[in-house]
Amino acid sequence: MPKSLQYPCTFLAHCIGAGGTHFCLAAIAFGSPSQVAQADVDLALRTGSQWLLDRVGNEVSHASSATGPNALAYYALLKSGVDKQNPEMVELAQLLAVAEPYRTYDVTCLILALAAEDPVKHWDKIFQLAQKLVSAQNTSGDWGYPGGADLSNTQYAALGLWKASQLGVPIYPQIWRRLAERTLHYQTEEHSFGYSFGSMQGTASMTAAGAGVLAICEQQLRMAGMLKQQLAERMIPSRRQAQDWLGQNLREPLGGASWHYYYLYGLERLGALTGTTYFGEQNWYQIGAAKLLADQHQGSWAQNNIKTSFALL
């Protein structure tokens, strides 16, 4: 399955409406899954990407508010092996190439999409988008839509800057340091992470997000030779404790019904970033893949572009 984020509040309300995720609990819940077959995964990717391609081809929106969903769909399709020369993909790529987003989610999704299509061709655009994210960072170190601050927007900003950094866009160490310091304050006493600063209770989706952000910061600061011991002694145990918490709670749908596929994407990002197959004694990939296979219906996940994009990723 391709290695590839909970879209809350305004963005998700626009993209997926009020309907919650449909769970096929009778088919498979978060119990002990049998080993998923690669052939089943491959089939799910083919049918899911075809459904999404058909849907996008019939519903391409030129509205600025559609930049994030369009970019996420394009990114998911590329990662699922869809040929970028496909007519629907060409139309979508042309639309994304001239988009000028300003919201954190949209900017990051566009960075990921352009980087997946052609990082050399789009390097200047990716540089400009990364600078938007840098400029939008709050003085406290986190991100909002812009406006306000929450861990989900912060997770996306971190992913966008991480991808840009991989392509050679200079992201200064103080950005990662401020981000790490602030993210630590989203962690609860039980070692989970919450959506809002100072949350008393965390969720699985935000715990995957918080731990993933810390993993990115640790990686980037180490590469720059700027990971101070005092920060490392706080950040690394915090991330590991969050991963242990996930291991204890992985089988529960704590991502929230509406954001469940975003949660599984965040879980995948954390697993890939840390090179971790298990959280505690739980194989996150087997559990997540089994759940996704059970949830797929007629190619899609909940007949929804955003959820299907996350599921494919």
C-alpha positions in Angstrom: 0.0 0.0 0.0 1.4 3.4 -0.8 3.2 5.2 1.9 1.7 8.4 2.4 -3.3 13.3 7.4 -8.0 14.6 10.4 -9.2 17.5 8.5 -11.3 19.2 11.2 -13.8 22.0 11.3 -14.2 24.4 8.4 -12.2 22.5 5.8 -13.7 19.1 6.5 -17.2 20.5 6.9 -16.9 21.8 3.4 -15.3 18.7 1.9 -17.2 15.8 3.5 -20.3 17.3 5.0 -21.9 16.2 8.2 -22.1 12.5 7.5 -20.0 10.2 9.6 -17.8 7.4 8.5 -19.7 4.1 7.8 -18.1 1.2 9.7 -18.5 -2.4 8.6 -18.2 -3.7 12.2 -20.1 -6.9 11.4 -17.5 -7.7 8.8 -14.4 -6.7 10.8 -14.0 -4.6 13.9 -10.7 -3.5 15.5 -10.2 -7.1 16.7 -7.2 -9.3 15.8 -7.0 -9.3 12.0 -5.7 -12.1 10.0 -2.8 -11.3 7.7 -4.1 -9.2 4.9 -3.3 -10.6 1.4 -1.3 -8.3 -0.9 -3.6 -9.3 -3.7 -6.6 -7.9 -1.8 -4.7 -4.7 -1.1 -3.8 -4.3 -4.7 -7.4 -4.8 -5.8 -8.6 -2.3 -3.3 -6.1 0.2 -4.6 -7.1 -0.4 -8.2 -10.9 -0.1 -7.6 -10.5 2.8 -5.2 -8.3 4.8 -7.5 -10.6 4.2 -10.4 -13.6 5.3 -8.4 -11.8 8.5 -7.3 -10.5 9.2 -10.8 -14.0 8.9 -12.2 -15.4 11.1 -9.4 -12.8 13.8 -9.9 -13.2 13.7 -13.6 -16.9 14.4 -13.3 -16.6 16.9 -10.5 -13.4 19.0 -10.9 -14.1 22.3 -9.2 -12.2 25.5 -10.1 -13.2 27.2 -6.8 -10.3 28.3 -4.7 -11.8 26.4 -1.7 -11.4 23.2 -3.7 -7.6 23.4 -4.0 -7.0 21.2 -0.9 -9.5 18.4 -1.9 -8.3 18.5 -5.5 -4.6 18.3 -4.5 -5.3 15.5 -1.9 -7.1 13.5 -4.6 -4.4 14.0 -7.2 -1.7 13.0 -4.6 -3.6 9.9 -3.6 -4.1 8.9 -7.3 -0.4 9.4 -8.1 0.6 7.3 -5.1 -1.9 4.6 -6.1 -0.1 4.3 -9.5 -2.5 6.2 -11.7 -0.7 7.5 -14.9 -0.4 11.3 -14.7 -0.9 11.4 -18.5 -4.5 10.3 -18.0 -6.8 13.1 -19.3 -8.5 13.6 -16.0 -5.1 13.8 -14.3 -3.8 16.3 -16.8 -6.8 18.5 -16.3 -6.4 18.3 -12.5 -2.6 19.0 -12.7 -3.2 22.1 -14.9 -5.6 23.4 -12.3 -3.3 22.8 -9.4 -0.3 24.4 -11.2 -1.9 27.8 -11.1 -3.6 27.5 -7.7 -2.7 30.1 -5.0 -3.9 28.7 -1.7 -3.4 30.3 1.6 -5.0 27.9 4.1 -2.6 25.6 5.9 -4.3 22.4 4.8 -4.6 23.5 1.1 -1.0 24.7 1.0 0.4 21.4 2.3 -1.8 19.3 0.1 -0.6 21.2 -2.9 3.1 20.8 -1.9 2.6 17.1 -1.6 0.8 16.9 -5.0 3.3 18.9 -6.9 6.2 17.1 -5.3 4.7 13.8 -6.3 4.1 14.9 -9.9 7.4 16.5 -10.7 9.6 18.1 -7.9 12.1 19.6 -10.4 9.4 21.2 -12.6 7.5 22.6 -9.6 10.5 23.5 -7.3 9.9 27.2 -7.4 6.2 26.8 -6.7 7.0 24.5 -3.8 9.5 27.0 -2.4 6.9 29.7 -2.5 4.3 27.5 -0.8 6.8 26.5 1.9 7.4 30.2 2.6 3.7 30.7 3.1 3.8 28.0 5.7 6.8 29.6 7.4 5.2 33.0 7.4 2.0 31.6 8.9 3.7 29.9 11.9 2.5 31.5 15.1 5.1 33.0 17.4 4.2 30.2 19.8 5.3 27.6 17.2 2.1 26.1 16.0 -0.3 26.8 13.1 -4.0 27.6 12.5 -6.1 27.9 9.4 -4.4 30.5 9.6 -5.9 32.2 12.6 -6.1 30.3 15.9 -4.1 27.2 16.4 -4.6 23.5 16.7 -2.6 20.3 16.4 -4.2 19.2 13.1 -3.3 22.3 11.2 0.1 22.0 12.9 0.5 18.4 11.7 -0.2 19.4 8.1 2.2 22.4 8.2 4.9 20.0 9.5 4.3 17.5 6.7 4.4 20.3 4.1 7.7 21.8 5.4 9.1 18.3 5.8 8.4 17.5 2.2 9.8 20.8 1.0 12.9 20.3 3.1 13.4 16.9 1.4 13.5 18.7 -1.9 16.2 21.2 -0.8 14.0 24.1 0.4 15.8 25.6 3.3 13.8 25.4 6.5 15.7 27.0 9.4 16.2 25.0 12.6 14.4 27.6 14.8 11.2 26.7 13.0 11.5 23.1 13.9 12.6 23.9 17.5 9.6 26.2 18.1 7.4 23.6 16.6 8.7 20.8 18.8 8.5 23.0 22.0 4.9 23.9 21.3 3.8 20.4 20.3 5.0 19.0 23.6 2.4 21.2 25.3 -0.4 19.5 23.4 0.3 16.2 25.2 -1.9 15.1 28.1 -0.9 13.6 31.3 -1.9 10.1 30.0 0.6 10.7 27.1 -2.0 11.1 24.4 -2.3 14.3 22.4 -5.3 16.7 22.1 -6.6 18.8 19.3 -6.3 22.1 21.3 -3.5 23.5 23.3 -3.8 22.4 26.9 -6.4 19.7 26.2 -7.1 17.5 29.1 -8.1 14.5 27.0 -6.5 13.2 23.8 -7.6 11.2 20.8 -5.9 8.6 18.7 -5.9 10.8 15.6 -4.2 13.7 17.5 -1.8 11.3 19.2 -0.6 10.0 15.9 -0.4 13.6 14.7 1.6 14.8 17.8 4.0 11.9 17.7 4.5 12.4 14.0 5.3 16.1 14.3 7.8 15.3 17.0 9.4 12.6 14.8 9.8 15.1 12.0 11.3 17.8 14.3 13.8 15.3 15.7 14.8 14.2 12.2 15.2 17.7 10.9 17.1 19.0 13.9 19.4 16.0 13.9 20.2 16.5 10.2 21.0 20.2 10.9 23.2 19.2 13.9 20.9 21.4 16.0 19.2 19.0 18.3 20.0 20.2 21.8 20.3 17.6 24.5 17.7 19.3 26.7 15.1 19.3 24.0 15.9 15.7 22.9 15.5 14.5 26.5 11.9 15.8 26.5 10.9 15.2 22.9 12.1 11.6 22.4 10.4 10.1 25.5 7.3 12.1 24.7 7.1 10.6 21.3 7.7 7.1 22.6 5.1 7.4 25.3 2.6 8.5 22.7 3.4 5.5 20.5 2.9 3.2 23.6 -0.4 4.9 24.2 -1.4 4.2 20.6 -0.4 0.6 21.1 -2.8 0.3 24.0 -5.7 2.1 22.2 -5.1 1.2 18.5 -8.1 -1.1 18.2 -10.6 1.5 19.3 -12.1 3.9 16.8 -10.7 6.9 18.8 -9.9 8.9 15.6 -13.6 9.9 15.7 -16.2 8.6 13.3 -16.0 11.5 10.9 -12.2 11.7 10.9 -11.4 8.0 10.9 -9.6 7.8 7.6 -7.6 10.9 8.4 -6.6 9.0 11.6 -5.4 6.0 9.7 -3.4 8.2 7.4 -1.8 9.9 10.4 -1.0 6.5 11.8 0.6 5.5 8.6 2.7 8.6 8.5 3.9 8.0 12.0 4.8 4.4 11.3 6.7 5.4 8.1 8.5 8.4 9.8 9.7 6.3 12.7 10.3 3.0 10.8 8.0 1.3 13.2 6.0 -1.8 12.5 4.4 -2.1 15.9 3.0 0.3 18.4 3.2 -1.6 21.6 2.4 -5.1 20.5 0.0 -3.9 17.7 0.9 -4.2 14.0 -0.6 -0.9 12.9 -0.5 -1.8 9.2 -2.3 -5.1 9.5 -5.0 -3.6 11.7 -5.5 -0.5 9.5 -5.4 -2.4 6.2 -7.9 -5.0 7.4 -10.2 -2.2 8.5 -9.9 -0.4 5.2 -10.5 -3.6 3.2 -13.7 -4.2 5.2 -14.9 -0.6 4.8 -14.5 -0.3 1.1 -17.8 -0.5 -0.8 -18.2 -0.3 -4.6 -14.6 1.0 -4.9 -15.0 4.0 -2.5 -14.9 4.7 1.1 -18.2 6.2 2.2 -18.8 7.5 -1.3 -16.6 10.5 -0.4 -13.6 12.0 -2.2 -11.7 13.0 0.9 -12.2 9.8 2.8 -11.3 7.7 -0.3 -8.2 9.8 -0.8 -7.1 9.2 2.8 -7.9 5.5 2.6 -5.8 5.0 -0.6 -2.9 6.8 1.0 
